[in-house]
Amino acid sequence: MALKDRIDDSRTVTGRTSAAGVSLWRRRLLEEINLDELTKLDLAQRRARLEKVAGHIISREGPVLSPGERGALIRRIVDEALGLGVLEPLLADQSVTEIMVNGPNDVYIERSGRLQRIETTFASEDQLYQTIDRIVAQVNRRVDESSPMVDARLPTGERVNVIIPPLSLVGPVLTIRRFPRAYSIDELVRTGGLDEHSAVLLASFIRARLNVVISGGTGTGKTTMLNALSAFVPNEERIVTIEDSAELQLDQEHIIRLETRPPNIEGEGQVTIRDLVRNSLRMRPDRIIVGEVRGAETLDMLQAMNTGHEGSMVTVHSNSADDAIYRLQTMASMSDVKLPFETVRDQINSAIDVMVHLGRGADGSRRIVEIAVVGSNRRERFRLQTVMRFEPEPVGPDRVLRGEYRHHPLPTSLARRLFTAGETVPAVFGVSDDDSQLREVS
């Protein structure tokens, strides 16, 4: 074969295995299969049938490929026909925690807490739109110029956000956040997310029915920590969980899982976190666990904590424990029940016992950076007392964050509650009557 012929053949093979080429093979595949027959099969059977047909087409019409290249091409064709195309390998990779598509030619992933750009691209903007349509169709939603933003959840649990032009100036933007694996508190200790003494103390807080707020920025592991701490709720209690996207994976027997519902295409039928919190109070829960509060439902949650639902837990976005307590006050004030700031402050002082704040290091590691006790009473400004703080060391050449977990005495009133509940306090925390350790939150 002449050099020119070999070059032309190479271009043909490359073109037929490129993203655009895969789309062409997908159309050939769909032309040859019986769609009515395919709908009667389960997912595994559909994939097997499509792989068989795609293999016949490649053998008959395709380029000469090695067995490995042929198998990879068949998988790509079937992924394009059945799944989410070029995103399927990323979704199959358990080390990928987030997928960010910024237009057809710009794809990033998060792995081990770090962002990295990858070579995966879409053949065209149309192919990206087809993938987006396939995602939102699974939840009976649509995305177009009249409805350019959509939140959805895949059947496998991943959270999806879509925003398209004219709101996005870089083309269609697709963000997929993986369903987090449930970690036990022991696993979090082993990975450095907290120290063993703090783990014992937090378990005592949950068993003693203290109300706990878990705060932190985006991607700091709030849901993971909430799930780990929920494991210490006694099995005989009735627990109601409320989330935007159901991610918590509790093992107790008596669990009622509630999930919000977005409005339909006509803009009707929405069920919010607040609706579910209010309804949960009529369900005789022992504890209420809310995935995240971000608005007026905060007041309803505080009232629940103050009216016989001790031991409840909630997460909130914030930059520090101090910031979290003021965010709770601000969000509670967004309610249609107009209350003075002082009244809302009293609700928080009475309802919240412990603040657990998480942070994310420069190396991508996630950990508890502070555990603080709410020491203020009614008619007082917010006062917090730190009982554990992570003190980081300067980051070295290896870019790994190291540091020390430092422990401080518990207030006497809190230690008494733990002792009364039959819990013990790790010796490293001790007990203090010294109010000077309380800091006023300003």
N, C-alpha and C positions, 0 to 999 in steps of 0.2 A: 504494500500500500504506500502511495506517495506521501511525502510529508504534509502536503496541503490537504489530502484526504483524511489523514489522521487528525489534523487540527480541526477540520470541519466536523468529523465524527465526535471529537471531544466536546466541541461546542454543542452538538445535538444532545449528547448525554447530559451535559451540565444544564442545558436549558430545560430538559425534561424532568430533571430532579430538583430544579429550583422551586421557590415558592409559587411562581407563576405556573411552572410546569405541573406542580402538584394539583393546582386548581383545575388544569385541563384534564388530568387523569381522573379527578373527582367527578367531573361532568361525564366522562366516558363511563365511569362506574355507575353513576345514577341512571344512565341510559339503559344499562344492561340488567339491572336488578328489578325485581317485582316488589314495588313499595308496599302493596297491600299484604303480600306474604311476609314482608319484613316486619310490619307492625305487630304480627302475631308472636314474634320471638322476644325473649328477654334480652337484656343488654349484651350478655356474654355470647348468646347465640347469634345476635345481629353482627357483632364484631367478627365472629368466626366466619359467618357467611360472607361478609364483605371482604374479608381478607382473602378468602378462597377465590372469589370472583375477580378481585383486583389482581391476584397472582396470575390468573388466566389471561387477563388483559395485558399485563406487563410481558408475559411470555410470548403473546401473539404479536403485540404492536410496539413493545417498549425497547429501550436500548439494551445493549449487552452490559450486564452488571455482575459484579461479584456477588456471592450469596449474601454477604453482610449488607452490601449496598441495596440489593434487591429487597431484603427483609425490611430495611430502614425505610425505603421508598413506599412499600406496601403499608407500613404502619402510619406514615405521614398521610397517605391518601385516605386511609380509613379514619384517622383522627380528624381530617378535614371534613369528611362526609358525616361522621357520627358524633364527634365531640367538638372541642373548641380549637381545632386546627393546631397551629404552632404552639399554642399554650398548653396542650395536653402533656408534653414531656415535663414542663415546669410544674404542672399540678401533680404529676406522678412523683416528683422529687420531694421527699419529705423534709429535706433540709431547707427548702425554699419557704419562707414564711410570708412573703408578700411579693406580688407581681404588679409592676407599674408600667403601663403602656402609654407613652406620650406621643400619640400619632403612630402611623404604620412602621416607621423606621427607627423608633427610639424606645427600646424596652429595657427596663431595669428590674432587678430582683433584690430582695433582702435575704441574706443568708448569714446566720450566726450574728445577727444584729447589725450587719454592715450592708450598705447599698453597693451594688456593682452593675455596670452596664454589660449587657450580653449581646451576642451577635444575632440572636433571633430577630427576624423582622417579618412583617406581613407583606404579601405580594403587592398589595395596593390598599388604598384607603377603603375601597369597596369591600375588600376581604375583611378588614377590621370591622366595618359596619355589619357585615354578615355575622361575624362572631358575637358582636354586641347584641344584635337582634336575637340570636340563638339563646343568649343568656337571659335577656329580659323576658323572652317569650315563655320561659319555664315558670315564671311567676306572674304570668298574665299582665305584663307591663309593656309599655312601648316607649321608645325614645325617638323624638323627632324635634323639629324646630319649635313646635308648640309645647313640647315637654322635654327640654334638653338636659334635665338632670334626673337620674334614677338611682335609688338604693335598692339592692336586691340581695338574695341569698341563694346560693346554689343548693341543689338537693343534698350534696355532700357536706354542706355546712359553711363553705367559704362565703365571706361577705364581699359584695361587689358594689362599686360606685362607678357610675358612668356620667360624664359630662361632655357635651359635643358643641360644635359651633352653632350659633354665633357666640356662645358664652366662652368657649375655649378657643384661643387664638392659635393653638398649635395642632389643631385637628382633634379627632375623637380621643378622649382620655379615659382609659379603663384602669381601675385599681381593684385588685383582688387580694383580700386579706385571708390567709389560711385559717381554718378552724384550729384553734390552739389545742395541743395535746394536754391532757390533764396530768399535772405533776403533783406528786405528794410533797408534803412539807419536808420529808427526809431527802427527797431528790433535790429540792431547792437548797437545802443545807449543803449537800455534796457539791453542787455546782457553784456555791458561793453566793447564792441569792440572799442569804441571811446566816447568822451563826446559830449554833445549837442552843445556847441559852435563850436567845430571843424566840426561837421556835417553841421551846417549852412554855415560855411566858405567853405567847400568842395563843397557844392551845388552851392554856388556863383561862385566858380572857373569853374565848368562845364558849367553853364549857360552863363558865360562871355567868353567862348571859350578859356580857357587856356589849353595848352597841358600838360597832366598829365602822369607821370610814376609811376606805383605802383610796389614796390619792396618788397622782402622778401624771406625767405628760403622756403624749401619744406613744404607744409602743413600749412602755416601761414594764408591762407585765401585770397590770392591775387585775385583769380577768383571771390570769393564771394564779395569782396570789389569792384572789377571792375563792376560787375553786379549791385551792389547797386548804385554806382555813375552814371552808365549809365542811370538810371531812370530820371536823371535831364536834359537829352538832350531833347530839345523841340521836340514835336511830329511831327512838319512839316518838320523836316530835314531828308535828305537821309543818312542813316547810313549803312556802310559796315563793317561787323564783319568777322574776319579772325582767325581761330583756328585750332590746330591740331586735337582736338576732340571737336565738337560743344557742349559747355556747357552753354554759355551765354543765358539768358532767358529774352530778352528785350521785352517791351510791346508797343513800338512805332509802328506806322502804316507802315512806309517806311523803312524796314530793309532788307538788302541783306546779307544772311548768307553764308559764304564760308568756306570750310573745306578741309584740305590737303588730299592727297591720297598717300598711300605707294606704293612702286613698287609691281608689280604682281609676280607670281611665277618665271617668266623668268627674273625678275629684271628690268622690264621696266614699263613705264607709271606713274612714280612718279611725283606728283605735290607738291611742297614745299611751305612753308610760303612765301618765297621770290617771287615765281611765282605769288602767289595770291596778294601780296602787289603791285607788278608791274601791274598786270591786273586791280586791283581796281582803279588805277589812271585813267584808261580809262572809268570808270563807273560813272563819275561825282558825287563822294561822297561829302557830306558836312563834314562828319567826318569818320575817319577810326579807328576801335577798333581792336587791335591785342591781342589775348589771351596771347601770350608770344613770345618775340624775343630771339633768342639764337645763331644767326649767322649773315651771310652777309646781311640778310633782314633788319637788323638794319639801315644800311645806306639808304636804300630805304624808310624806315619809317621816318627817320629824314628829308629826302628831301621832303616827302609828307607834313610833319608838317611845313616845310619852304615855301611851295608853295601853300598856300591857303586852307589848310585843318586844320585850327586851331580848337582846341577843341578835338583833337584826343587823344586816350588813349592807353596805352600798359603796359604789366607787364614784369618784368625781375627778375630772381633769383639773390639775393645778400644778404650779411650779414648786410648791413647798407646803408643809403642813399648815403654816401660818396663812398662806394664800388660800388653802382649801377651806378653812373655816369661814373666811370672809366671802368666798364664792358661794358657800351654802347660804349665807345670809342674803346675798344679792339675789340668788335664784329663788329662794323662798319668797322674796319680796315681789317676784314677778307674778305671783298668784292673783286671781281675780278677787281674792279676799284681801282687802287693803288693810294691812296691819302696820303699825309703827315699827321702825327698825329696832327699837328697844324690846318690843314684844317678840319679834323674830329672834333677837339675840337671846332672850330668856328661853325660848323654845330650844335653841341649839345647846345652850348651857345645860339644860335639863336632859336633853336627849342623847347627846354624843358623849361617849366615855373615852374612846381611844382613836387617835389618828395614826394611820400607818402610811408613810410616804415612800414611794418608790422612785428611783432615778435610773438613768441610763448613762453608762460611762462612755468615754471617748473610744474605748475598744469595743463598744457594742454590748457590753455586759449589763445585765439588769439586776438590781438588788434593792433591798430595803435600805434606805439611807437614814430614816428616822422613825422611831416610835415615840409618840408624844401622848400624854394624858391630858384631858381637858380638866383643869383644876378650878375653873371659875364657877361661880354659883349665880343664881338669879340676881338681876340688878347689878351685875359686875361686867366690866369689860372682859373680853376673852383673855384667858390666861392658860398657857400651855406649859407642861413640864416634860422635858425630854427624859425618857428612860433608856433609850438606846440611840446612838448615832454612829454612822459609818464615817470615819475620818480618813479621807483618801491621801495617798502619798503622791508626790509629783510623778507624772507618767515618764517612764524611762525610754531608752531607744527602742525597746521591743514593743512599745505602744500598748502595753498591758497595764490595766489599772489595778493597783494594789492598795491596801489600806487596813485599818483596824476597826473592829466593832467595839465601841466603848459603851459601858453600861453605867447607869446612874440610879440612885435610890428611887423606889416607888413611894408615892404619897401614902401616908398611913391609912387614909380613908379607903383607897383602892385596895391596899393590901388586906384590909379588914374584910372587904367584900369577897376577895379571893379565899381567905381563910374560912369565912362563913359558908362558902360554896364547897368547901372540902378540897380546895386547890392549894398547892404549895408554890412558894415563890423561889426561884433559883437564887442561891446565896449571893451571886454577883450583883443582884439588884438591891438587896437590902431594903430597909424601910426608913423613911425620913419624915420628920414633922416640920422640917425647915421650909417655910413658905417662900423664902428668898430664892429658892430654886425655880419657882414659877416665873415665867416671863410673860409680860403683857404683850399681846399681839397688837401691833400698831399698823 
